[in-house]
Amino acid sequence: MAKRILLVDDEPNILLSLQFLMKRAGYEVDTASDGEMALQRVAAVPPDLVLLDINMPRLNGYDVCEQIRNNPAWHSTRIILLTAKGREVEKEKGLALGADDYITKPFSNQELIDKVAALMATLE
């Protein structure tokens, strides 16, 4: 069975390109365009991994990350923060809130695929 990824970003073009990339890599993909929708999707069908933007309306990525980590039912869900926020303090905050990895935009498609594959391998 294919691993499931939830892509969360408020930019439709980014969601579309990530969706194409992750489907091509063999993953089942769901999308959300804001933090509240992301938590609804996680609650409905918990993904194996969440690719999560930080700057979003309604609920930012830091808050979503924290809420996923605070729910024992979602303990095994992997989280990669994928954001334009590249300062070290922002990265440290994301990792402290429970993100498994932090990638800044722009990013290499191959780097992203490799990091997703590495985290998915920890679930097997």
SULFEN-V242694 format. One record per run of one state. SS is the DSSP state (a for helix, b for strand, c for the rest). FROM is the first residue (numbers start at 0). LEN is the number of residues. If there is no record, write none. Layout:
SS/FROM/LEN ; SS/FROM/LEN
//
This chain:
c/0/3 ; b/3/5 ; c/8/3 ; a/11/13 ; c/24/3 ; b/27/5 ; c/32/2 ; a/34/10 ; c/44/4 ; b/48/4 ; c/52/8 ; a/60/9 ; c/69/2 ; a/71/3 ; c/74/3 ; b/77/6 ; c/83/4 ; a/87/9 ; c/96/4 ; b/100/4 ; c/104/4 ; a/108/13 ; c/121/3
//
